[in-house]
């Protein structure tokens, strides 16, 4: 079994783009939900749509580029998640700082 660097790179590229869209959608959904009268329903629908799109594109990538692309796609999601949560943690206000 040979390692397919092209498939991994394709998975990384598409996974990075989809992950950025996933977390941008999360941020947008949170902003809209905070102003909504029914935030739980809105967040639930947002989560279902975002997960379905992320997984659907993942299945398409694996179907077209092969199983090695899954490694790149999943790795990209984890990397983008780590960066996003780190940035959010750093920029979050601490205590009653004004």
N, C-alpha and C positions, 0 to 999 in steps of 0.2 A: 504494500500500500504506500503510495507516494504522497508526499505533502504538497498540496497545490497552493502555492503562494499567491497566485492570481485570484483564486477564489476567496482566500482569506482577505486580501486587499479589497476586493469588491464588497465583501461582507462588512469590512470595517468602514468603507466609504458610505455605503448605503445605511448601515447601522448608525453611524454618527449623525447623518442627516435626519434620519427618522427619530433618533433619540432627542436631538435638539428640538424637533417639532413636538415630540411627546411632552417634554418638560415646559416648552413654551405654552402648549395647550393647557398644561396643569396650572401654570401661573395665570393665564388668562381666565381659566375656569374659576380659580380662587378669587380673582378680582371681581368677576361678575357675580359669583355666589355670595360674596360679602355684601353686595348691594341688593341682593334678591330677597323676596319674601319667602321663598322655598329653597334655601341653599342646599339642603341634603339631597333633594331630588335632582337639582341641577348638577351637583358634584357626582352623583351616581351615574347620570347619563353621560357626563363628560368622561368619567373613568371608563365606562363600558366602550364608548366610541374610541377613545385613545388606545385602549388595550387591543381592541379588535383591529384597528388600523396597523398598530405596531406588529402584532402577531401575523396579520394577513400579509403584510409586506415581507415579513421574515419568511413565511412559507413560500412566497413567490421567489425570493432570492435563493433559498435553498433548492427549490425546484429547478431553477434555471442554472445556478452556478455549482450545485453539488453540496455535499455535506460539510466540506471544509469552510464554506462561506458562513455556515452557522457559527463556527468558532469566531470569526471576525465580527459577525452581526451582534452576537451576545457580548463579546468583549467590548465592542464600541458602546453598547448600552451601559455596561458597568462602569466604563471610564467616564462617560458623560454624566452618569448618575453621581459618581464620586465628585467630579468637578462641580456639578450643580449644588450638591448638598454642602460642599465645602464653602463655596461662594455664599450660599444662603446663611450658613452658620456664621461666617465672618461678618456679613453685612447686617445680621439681626441685632436689634438694639438690646443692650444688657441692662436689666433692672429698670430703674426710674431715671436713666440718663436723659437729659433734656438738651 
